[in-house]
C-alpha cells in the first residue's frame, strides 16, 4: 500500500515577464522554477521574487497550474 499524498505539493513558478518584449543579449524563453508548498498553510497561489536568466534581473514568479 502507498502512503497518502500529504500536505506538501510540488508547484511550478513562472516568470511574470513572459509577455514583455525586451531587447537584451539573452535567450527569449519562458523560465520556470519548481518548488513545494504546504497546501494547508498557503491555499492561495504564491508569488516569489526570483532571478530570471532570460531577463537578467530579479522578477516576480507566480504559481501556475
N, CA, C and O atoms as a CHARMM CRD file, in Angstrom:
* protein
*
  260
    1    1 UNK  N      0.83500  -1.18200   0.00000 PROA 1      0.00000
    2    1 UNK  CA     0.00000   0.00000   0.00000 PROA 1      0.00000
    3    1 UNK  C      0.87800   1.24200   0.00000 PROA 1      0.00000
    4    1 UNK  O      1.94200   1.26300   0.61900 PROA 1      0.00000
    5    2 UNK  N      0.43200   2.25700  -0.68700 PROA 2      0.00000
    6    2 UNK  CA     1.19700   3.50100  -0.74500 PROA 2      0.00000
    7    2 UNK  C      0.70800   4.48500   0.30300 PROA 2      0.00000
    8    2 UNK  O     -0.42000   4.39800   0.78900 PROA 2      0.00000
    9    3 UNK  N      1.57600   5.41300   0.63300 PROA 3      0.00000
   10    3 UNK  CA     1.21400   6.44000   1.60500 PROA 3      0.00000
   11    3 UNK  C      0.36000   7.49900   0.93500 PROA 3      0.00000
   12    3 UNK  O      0.36100   7.63100  -0.28900 PROA 3      0.00000
   13    4 UNK  N     -0.37800   8.26000   1.75600 PROA 4      0.00000
   14    4 UNK  CA    -1.20300   9.32400   1.18200 PROA 4      0.00000
   15    4 UNK  C     -0.33000  10.48900   0.71700 PROA 4      0.00000
   16    4 UNK  O      0.85200  10.55800   1.05600 PROA 4      0.00000
   17    5 UNK  N     -0.89900  11.37900  -0.03900 PROA 5      0.00000
   18    5 UNK  CA    -0.14400  12.45700  -0.67800 PROA 5      0.00000
   19    5 UNK  C      0.40000  13.45600   0.34000 PROA 5      0.00000
   20    5 UNK  O      1.48900  13.99400   0.13900 PROA 5      0.00000
   21    6 UNK  N     -0.31800  13.71600   1.41500 PROA 6      0.00000
   22    6 UNK  CA     0.15700  14.63900   2.43200 PROA 6      0.00000
   23    6 UNK  C     -0.18700  16.07900   2.10600 PROA 6      0.00000
   24    6 UNK  O     -0.91700  16.35800   1.15400 PROA 6      0.00000
   25    7 UNK  N      0.34900  16.99600   2.90900 PROA 7      0.00000
   26    7 UNK  CA     0.01600  18.40500   2.76500 PROA 7      0.00000
   27    7 UNK  C      0.92600  19.12600   1.78900 PROA 7      0.00000
   28    7 UNK  O      0.55200  20.17500   1.26400 PROA 7      0.00000
   29    8 UNK  N      2.13100  18.58400   1.52700 PROA 8      0.00000
   30    8 UNK  CA     3.07700  19.26600   0.64400 PROA 8      0.00000
   31    8 UNK  C      2.87900  18.83200  -0.80300 PROA 8      0.00000
   32    8 UNK  O      2.79600  17.64200  -1.10600 PROA 8      0.00000
   33    9 UNK  N      2.80700  19.81900  -1.68500 PROA 9      0.00000
   34    9 UNK  CA     2.64600  19.53700  -3.10600 PROA 9      0.00000
   35    9 UNK  C      3.73000  20.26500  -3.89100 PROA 9      0.00000
   36    9 UNK  O      4.27300  21.26800  -3.42500 PROA 9      0.00000
   37   10 UNK  N      4.04400  19.76100  -5.08200 PROA 10     0.00000
   38   10 UNK  CA     5.03100  20.37800  -5.96000 PROA 10     0.00000
   39   10 UNK  C      4.30800  21.42200  -6.80900 PROA 10     0.00000
   40   10 UNK  O      3.25700  21.14300  -7.38700 PROA 10     0.00000
   41   11 UNK  N      4.88400  22.63800  -6.88200 PROA 11     0.00000
   42   11 UNK  CA     4.29400  23.70800  -7.66700 PROA 11     0.00000
   43   11 UNK  C      5.30000  24.18500  -8.70800 PROA 11     0.00000
   44   11 UNK  O      6.50000  23.94500  -8.57800 PROA 11     0.00000
   45   12 UNK  N      4.80500  24.85800  -9.73200 PROA 12     0.00000
   46   12 UNK  CA     5.65100  25.43700 -10.76900 PROA 12     0.00000
   47   12 UNK  C      5.51000  26.93800 -10.72400 PROA 12     0.00000
   48   12 UNK  O      4.39600  27.46100 -10.71100 PROA 12     0.00000
   49   13 UNK  N      6.64500  27.64600 -10.69900 PROA 13     0.00000
   50   13 UNK  CA     6.65900  29.10300 -10.69100 PROA 13     0.00000
   51   13 UNK  C      7.14400  29.59300 -12.05400 PROA 13     0.00000
   52   13 UNK  O      8.17300  29.14000 -12.55500 PROA 13     0.00000
   53   14 UNK  N      6.39300  30.52100 -12.64900 PROA 14     0.00000
   54   14 UNK  CA     6.73400  31.04100 -13.96900 PROA 14     0.00000
   55   14 UNK  C      6.97600  32.54100 -13.87500 PROA 14     0.00000
   56   14 UNK  O      6.30200  33.24600 -13.12300 PROA 14     0.00000
   57   15 UNK  N      7.94900  33.02200 -14.64900 PROA 15     0.00000
   58   15 UNK  CA     8.32400  34.43600 -14.63500 PROA 15     0.00000
   59   15 UNK  C      7.17000  35.28800 -15.14400 PROA 15     0.00000
   60   15 UNK  O      6.49500  34.91400 -16.10300 PROA 15     0.00000
   61   16 UNK  N      6.94100  36.42800 -14.50600 PROA 16     0.00000
   62   16 UNK  CA     5.86500  37.32100 -14.91700 PROA 16     0.00000
   63   16 UNK  C      6.25100  38.16400 -16.12400 PROA 16     0.00000
   64   16 UNK  O      5.40500  38.88500 -16.65500 PROA 16     0.00000
   65   17 UNK  N      7.48800  38.09900 -16.56900 PROA 17     0.00000
   66   17 UNK  CA     7.94700  38.89200 -17.71300 PROA 17     0.00000
   67   17 UNK  C      7.73700  38.16900 -19.02500 PROA 17     0.00000
   68   17 UNK  O      8.23300  38.62800 -20.05400 PROA 17     0.00000
   69   18 UNK  N      7.02600  37.06200 -19.03000 PROA 18     0.00000
   70   18 UNK  CA     6.91800  36.22800 -20.22600 PROA 18     0.00000
   71   18 UNK  C      6.27000  36.94400 -21.40400 PROA 18     0.00000
   72   18 UNK  O      6.51400  36.57300 -22.55200 PROA 18     0.00000
   73   19 UNK  N      5.44000  37.97200 -21.14300 PROA 19     0.00000
   74   19 UNK  CA     4.78200  38.68200 -22.22700 PROA 19     0.00000
   75   19 UNK  C      5.50600  39.96600 -22.61200 PROA 19     0.00000
   76   19 UNK  O      5.15400  40.59600 -23.61000 PROA 19     0.00000
   77   20 UNK  N      6.51000  40.36300 -21.83600 PROA 20     0.00000
   78   20 UNK  CA     7.23400  41.59000 -22.13500 PROA 20     0.00000
   79   20 UNK  C      8.29500  41.34000 -23.19200 PROA 20     0.00000
   80   20 UNK  O      8.95900  40.30400 -23.18500 PROA 20     0.00000
   81   21 UNK  N      8.44900  42.28600 -24.09200 PROA 21     0.00000
   82   21 UNK  CA     9.48200  42.17500 -25.12000 PROA 21     0.00000
   83   21 UNK  C     10.59600  43.14000 -24.75700 PROA 21     0.00000
   84   21 UNK  O     10.41100  44.35700 -24.77100 PROA 21     0.00000
   85   22 UNK  N     11.74000  42.58900 -24.43800 PROA 22     0.00000
   86   22 UNK  CA    12.90200  43.40200 -24.08200 PROA 22     0.00000
   87   22 UNK  C     14.03000  43.06500 -25.03900 PROA 22     0.00000
   88   22 UNK  O     14.15300  41.93000 -25.49900 PROA 22     0.00000
   89   23 UNK  N     14.82800  44.03500 -25.32600 PROA 23     0.00000
   90   23 UNK  CA    15.98000  43.77900 -26.18800 PROA 23     0.00000
   91   23 UNK  C     17.20300  43.59400 -25.31200 PROA 23     0.00000
   92   23 UNK  O     17.73800  44.55100 -24.75200 PROA 23     0.00000
   93   24 UNK  N     17.62800  42.37100 -25.20400 PROA 24     0.00000
   94   24 UNK  CA    18.86600  42.06700 -24.49600 PROA 24     0.00000
   95   24 UNK  C     19.54100  40.89400 -25.19100 PROA 24     0.00000
   96   24 UNK  O     18.98800  40.31800 -26.12900 PROA 24     0.00000
   97   25 UNK  N     20.72100  40.54700 -24.73600 PROA 25     0.00000
   98   25 UNK  CA    21.52800  39.53200 -25.40700 PROA 25     0.00000
   99   25 UNK  C     21.17400  38.11100 -24.99300 PROA 25     0.00000
  100   25 UNK  O     21.70100  37.15200 -25.55800 PROA 25     0.00000
  101   26 UNK  N     20.30000  37.96600 -24.02500 PROA 26     0.00000
  102   26 UNK  CA    19.94700  36.63000 -23.54700 PROA 26     0.00000
  103   26 UNK  C     18.85200  36.01400 -24.40200 PROA 26     0.00000
  104   26 UNK  O     18.20400  36.69500 -25.19700 PROA 26     0.00000
  105   27 UNK  N     18.65700  34.70300 -24.22400 PROA 27     0.00000
  106   27 UNK  CA    17.65500  33.98500 -25.00000 PROA 27     0.00000
  107   27 UNK  C     16.24800  34.40500 -24.58900 PROA 27     0.00000
  108   27 UNK  O     16.00300  34.73200 -23.42800 PROA 27     0.00000
  109   28 UNK  N     15.34600  34.39500 -25.53000 PROA 28     0.00000
  110   28 UNK  CA    13.94000  34.67800 -25.24900 PROA 28     0.00000
  111   28 UNK  C     13.22200  33.36100 -25.00700 PROA 28     0.00000
  112   28 UNK  O     12.90800  32.63500 -25.95100 PROA 28     0.00000
  113   29 UNK  N     12.96800  33.06000 -23.76900 PROA 29     0.00000
  114   29 UNK  CA    12.25300  31.85100 -23.41900 PROA 29     0.00000
  115   29 UNK  C     11.56800  32.04700 -22.08600 PROA 29     0.00000
  116   29 UNK  O     11.94400  32.92400 -21.30800 PROA 29     0.00000
  117   30 UNK  N     10.57100  31.23700 -21.82400 PROA 30     0.00000
  118   30 UNK  CA     9.87200  31.29300 -20.54700 PROA 30     0.00000
  119   30 UNK  C     10.68000  30.48200 -19.55100 PROA 30     0.00000
  120   30 UNK  O     10.99300  29.31800 -19.80000 PROA 30     0.00000
  121   31 UNK  N     11.01500  31.08600 -18.43900 PROA 31     0.00000
  122   31 UNK  CA    11.82000  30.41000 -17.43000 PROA 31     0.00000
  123   31 UNK  C     10.93300  30.00800 -16.26900 PROA 31     0.00000
  124   31 UNK  O     10.09000  30.78900 -15.82700 PROA 31     0.00000
  125   32 UNK  N     11.12100  28.78500 -15.76800 PROA 32     0.00000
  126   32 UNK  CA    10.30200  28.26200 -14.68000 PROA 32     0.00000
  127   32 UNK  C     11.15000  27.63700 -13.59000 PROA 32     0.00000
  128   32 UNK  O     12.19600  27.04500 -13.85600 PROA 32     0.00000
  129   33 UNK  N     10.68000  27.78100 -12.35200 PROA 33     0.00000
  130   33 UNK  CA    11.25100  27.10900 -11.19400 PROA 33     0.00000
  131   33 UNK  C     10.22300  26.12200 -10.67000 PROA 33     0.00000
  132   33 UNK  O      9.02400  26.30500 -10.88400 PROA 33     0.00000
  133   34 UNK  N     10.67200  25.08600  -9.99000 PROA 34     0.00000
  134   34 UNK  CA     9.76100  24.19900  -9.26900 PROA 34     0.00000
  135   34 UNK  C     10.08500  24.29400  -7.79400 PROA 34     0.00000
  136   34 UNK  O     11.24200  24.46900  -7.41200 PROA 34     0.00000
  137   35 UNK  N      9.06600  24.17800  -6.97200 PROA 35     0.00000
  138   35 UNK  CA     9.21700  24.27500  -5.53700 PROA 35     0.00000
  139   35 UNK  C      8.09000  23.47900  -4.89400 PROA 35     0.00000
  140   35 UNK  O      7.25500  22.90200  -5.59000 PROA 35     0.00000
  141   36 UNK  N      8.06800  23.44700  -3.57800 PROA 36     0.00000
  142   36 UNK  CA     6.98100  22.79300  -2.85700 PROA 36     0.00000
  143   36 UNK  C      6.32700  23.79900  -1.92900 PROA 36     0.00000
  144   36 UNK  O      6.94500  24.77700  -1.50900 PROA 36     0.00000
  145   37 UNK  N      5.06400  23.54200  -1.61800 PROA 37     0.00000
  146   37 UNK  CA     4.37400  24.37500  -0.64600 PROA 37     0.00000
  147   37 UNK  C      3.41500  23.50700   0.14500 PROA 37     0.00000
  148   37 UNK  O      3.00900  22.43600  -0.30500 PROA 37     0.00000
  149   38 UNK  N      3.06400  23.97400   1.30800 PROA 38     0.00000
  150   38 UNK  CA     2.11000  23.28600   2.15200 PROA 38     0.00000
  151   38 UNK  C      0.72800  23.82400   1.81100 PROA 38     0.00000
  152   38 UNK  O      0.45000  25.00400   2.02600 PROA 38     0.00000
  153   39 UNK  N     -0.13400  22.97400   1.28400 PROA 39     0.00000
  154   39 UNK  CA    -1.44000  23.45600   0.82200 PROA 39     0.00000
  155   39 UNK  C     -2.37400  23.85000   1.95700 PROA 39     0.00000
  156   39 UNK  O     -3.33800  24.58300   1.73500 PROA 39     0.00000
  157   40 UNK  N     -2.10200  23.37200   3.17500 PROA 40     0.00000
  158   40 UNK  CA    -2.93800  23.76500   4.31700 PROA 40     0.00000
  159   40 UNK  C     -2.58300  25.17300   4.80000 PROA 40     0.00000
  160   40 UNK  O     -3.47300  25.94000   5.16800 PROA 40     0.00000
  161   41 UNK  N     -1.29400  25.51900   4.80300 PROA 41     0.00000
  162   41 UNK  CA    -0.86900  26.83100   5.27700 PROA 41     0.00000
  163   41 UNK  C     -1.06100  27.91800   4.23900 PROA 41     0.00000
  164   41 UNK  O     -1.40400  29.04600   4.59400 PROA 41     0.00000
  165   42 UNK  N     -0.84700  27.61000   2.94700 PROA 42     0.00000
  166   42 UNK  CA    -0.97800  28.59400   1.87300 PROA 42     0.00000
  167   42 UNK  C     -1.87200  28.03600   0.77700 PROA 42     0.00000
  168   42 UNK  O     -1.37000  27.50800  -0.21600 PROA 42     0.00000
  169   43 UNK  N     -3.19200  28.14200   0.93700 PROA 43     0.00000
  170   43 UNK  CA    -4.09400  27.60700  -0.07900 PROA 43     0.00000
  171   43 UNK  C     -4.14000  28.45400  -1.35600 PROA 43     0.00000
  172   43 UNK  O     -4.48100  27.94700  -2.42500 PROA 43     0.00000
  173   44 UNK  N     -3.80000  29.73500  -1.24500 PROA 44     0.00000
  174   44 UNK  CA    -3.82300  30.59300  -2.42900 PROA 44     0.00000
  175   44 UNK  C     -2.51300  30.45900  -3.20900 PROA 44     0.00000
  176   44 UNK  O     -1.55300  29.85100  -2.73500 PROA 44     0.00000
  177   45 UNK  N     -2.49300  31.03400  -4.40500 PROA 45     0.00000
  178   45 UNK  CA    -1.28500  30.98100  -5.23400 PROA 45     0.00000
  179   45 UNK  C     -0.23800  31.93300  -4.67000 PROA 45     0.00000
  180   45 UNK  O     -0.56500  33.00700  -4.16600 PROA 45     0.00000
  181   46 UNK  N      1.01500  31.52800  -4.76100 PROA 46     0.00000
  182   46 UNK  CA     2.08400  32.33400  -4.17500 PROA 46     0.00000
  183   46 UNK  C      2.88000  33.04300  -5.26400 PROA 46     0.00000
  184   46 UNK  O      2.91300  32.61400  -6.41700 PROA 46     0.00000
  185   47 UNK  N      3.52100  34.14100  -4.86600 PROA 47     0.00000
  186   47 UNK  CA     4.41600  34.89800  -5.73100 PROA 47     0.00000
  187   47 UNK  C      5.73600  35.08100  -4.99000 PROA 47     0.00000
  188   47 UNK  O      5.75000  35.48600  -3.82700 PROA 47     0.00000
  189   48 UNK  N      6.83700  34.78300  -5.66200 PROA 48     0.00000
  190   48 UNK  CA     8.15500  34.91500  -5.06600 PROA 48     0.00000
  191   48 UNK  C      9.05700  35.72100  -5.98700 PROA 48     0.00000
  192   48 UNK  O      8.91600  35.67100  -7.20900 PROA 48     0.00000
  193   49 UNK  N      9.98400  36.46300  -5.39400 PROA 49     0.00000
  194   49 UNK  CA    10.98200  37.17600  -6.18100 PROA 49     0.00000
  195   49 UNK  C     12.14600  36.21500  -6.42500 PROA 49     0.00000
  196   49 UNK  O     12.78800  35.75100  -5.48200 PROA 49     0.00000
  197   50 UNK  N     12.41000  35.92300  -7.70000 PROA 50     0.00000
  198   50 UNK  CA    13.49000  35.02800  -8.09500 PROA 50     0.00000
  199   50 UNK  C     14.26300  35.66700  -9.23900 PROA 50     0.00000
  200   50 UNK  O     13.80100  36.62800  -9.85300 PROA 50     0.00000
  201   51 UNK  N     15.44700  35.12200  -9.52000 PROA 51     0.00000
  202   51 UNK  CA    16.25600  35.62000 -10.62900 PROA 51     0.00000
  203   51 UNK  C     15.81700  34.94900 -11.91900 PROA 51     0.00000
  204   51 UNK  O     15.70900  33.72500 -11.98500 PROA 51     0.00000
  205   52 UNK  N     15.56600  35.75000 -12.93900 PROA 52     0.00000
  206   52 UNK  CA    15.19100  35.23700 -14.25400 PROA 52     0.00000
  207   52 UNK  C     16.38000  35.40700 -15.19400 PROA 52     0.00000
  208   52 UNK  O     16.74600  36.54000 -15.51000 PROA 52     0.00000
  209   53 UNK  N     16.99200  34.32100 -15.64800 PROA 53     0.00000
  210   53 UNK  CA    18.13500  34.44700 -16.54700 PROA 53     0.00000
  211   53 UNK  C     17.76200  34.96400 -17.93300 PROA 53     0.00000
  212   53 UNK  O     18.62300  35.48000 -18.64400 PROA 53     0.00000
  213   54 UNK  N     16.49400  34.83500 -18.33200 PROA 54     0.00000
  214   54 UNK  CA    16.07000  35.36900 -19.62100 PROA 54     0.00000
  215   54 UNK  C     16.03900  36.89400 -19.59800 PROA 54     0.00000
  216   54 UNK  O     16.35000  37.53900 -20.59900 PROA 54     0.00000
  217   55 UNK  N     15.66200  37.47200 -18.45300 PROA 55     0.00000
  218   55 UNK  CA    15.59900  38.93500 -18.29700 PROA 55     0.00000
  219   55 UNK  C     16.87900  39.50400 -17.70100 PROA 55     0.00000
  220   55 UNK  O     17.16300  40.69500 -17.82700 PROA 55     0.00000
  221   56 UNK  N     17.63400  38.64900 -17.06000 PROA 56     0.00000
  222   56 UNK  CA    18.86700  39.03300 -16.37900 PROA 56     0.00000
  223   56 UNK  C     18.59400  39.98500 -15.21000 PROA 56     0.00000
  224   56 UNK  O     19.36600  40.91100 -14.96300 PROA 56     0.00000
  225   57 UNK  N     17.50200  39.75300 -14.50200 PROA 57     0.00000
  226   57 UNK  CA    17.16000  40.54700 -13.32300 PROA 57     0.00000
  227   57 UNK  C     16.18400  39.76000 -12.44900 PROA 57     0.00000
  228   57 UNK  O     15.65700  38.72500 -12.86000 PROA 57     0.00000
  229   58 UNK  N     15.95400  40.26700 -11.24100 PROA 58     0.00000
  230   58 UNK  CA    15.00500  39.64600 -10.33400 PROA 58     0.00000
  231   58 UNK  C     13.59600  40.10200 -10.69100 PROA 58     0.00000
  232   58 UNK  O     13.34800  41.29500 -10.86200 PROA 58     0.00000
  233   59 UNK  N     12.67400  39.14800 -10.80300 PROA 59     0.00000
  234   59 UNK  CA    11.28300  39.43300 -11.12800 PROA 59     0.00000
  235   59 UNK  C     10.38100  38.59500 -10.24300 PROA 59     0.00000
  236   59 UNK  O     10.83800  37.69000  -9.54600 PROA 59     0.00000
  237   60 UNK  N      9.08300  38.90800 -10.28000 PROA 60     0.00000
  238   60 UNK  CA     8.10800  38.10600  -9.56900 PROA 60     0.00000
  239   60 UNK  C      7.81500  36.84600 -10.36100 PROA 60     0.00000
  240   60 UNK  O      7.56300  36.89600 -11.56500 PROA 60     0.00000
  241   61 UNK  N      7.85000  35.72700  -9.67600 PROA 61     0.00000
  242   61 UNK  CA     7.48100  34.46100 -10.26900 PROA 61     0.00000
  243   61 UNK  C      6.15800  34.03800  -9.64200 PROA 61     0.00000
  244   61 UNK  O      6.04200  33.96300  -8.41900 PROA 61     0.00000
  245   62 UNK  N      5.15600  33.76100 -10.48400 PROA 62     0.00000
  246   62 UNK  CA     3.83800  33.41000  -9.99800 PROA 62     0.00000
  247   62 UNK  C      3.59000  31.92000 -10.19400 PROA 62     0.00000
  248   62 UNK  O      4.08600  31.30500 -11.13900 PROA 62     0.00000
  249   63 UNK  N      2.81300  31.36200  -9.28000 PROA 63     0.00000
  250   63 UNK  CA     2.47800  29.94900  -9.35900 PROA 63     0.00000
  251   63 UNK  C      1.48900  29.72000 -10.49900 PROA 63     0.00000
  252   63 UNK  O      0.51600  30.45900 -10.65100 PROA 63     0.00000
  253   64 UNK  N      1.75400  28.68600 -11.29500 PROA 64     0.00000
  254   64 UNK  CA     0.84300  28.31100 -12.36800 PROA 64     0.00000
  255   64 UNK  C      0.29100  26.93400 -12.09700 PROA 64     0.00000
  256   64 UNK  O      0.81800  26.21500 -11.24800 PROA 64     0.00000
  257   65 UNK  N     -0.75500  26.54900 -12.79600 PROA 65     0.00000
  258   65 UNK  CA    -1.35100  25.22000 -12.60500 PROA 65     0.00000
  259   65 UNK  C     -0.47200  24.13800 -13.15500 PROA 65     0.00000
  260   65 UNK  O     -0.82200  22.96000 -13.07900 PROA 65     0.00000
